[in-house]
Amino acid sequence: MQRWAILKEIQPGEDLKPARTEVISIHSREEKSGPPNIADMSMRDRYEAVEIADGVVIGMVKGGKVDPIGGFGWLEEADRVQHGTDLKPKYSATR
């Protein structure tokens, strides 16, 4: 299986954060399937499908410096906390 991310180019002033290219969705696909189809998306010039490493999650940005994995990371520590990726499970998986 290959992991693919849909990236969105977010322009300056679109929100309170700086311009960036952010992971907005992740897809697992068979190797022969190729990337997800983004041709039908409106404003498709701002979207891109790229293959990603294990560990990359929604909300990470291309070139982020906090906890980088395969070229993606968080802009700031607060972004990682906001997405809940630092939370530990409350209960053990075994009983």
C-alpha positions, 0 to 999 in steps of 0.5 A: 500500500502507498500513502498519498496526501492531498496538499492545499496551498494556503495563501497569506491572509486566508487565515491567521497563520502564514502561507503554507502547503498543508496536508488536508487528507490522506489516502492509502491505495494499492501501488498500481492505483496511482495518486488520488484524482484531483482533476475535478476539484475546484481551484485544483491549481492550489491542490497537489497529490503526493506520496508520503511517509508513514507518520505524516498526518493531516495538518502537517505542513511541507517543510515544517520544523517541529517533529519533521517526518519525510519532509513534513512537520508542524509550523509550531508546537502549538499546532501539534498539540491542537491536532492532538498528536501528542495525546496518549491513550487513556486506557490500555489496549490490553486488559 
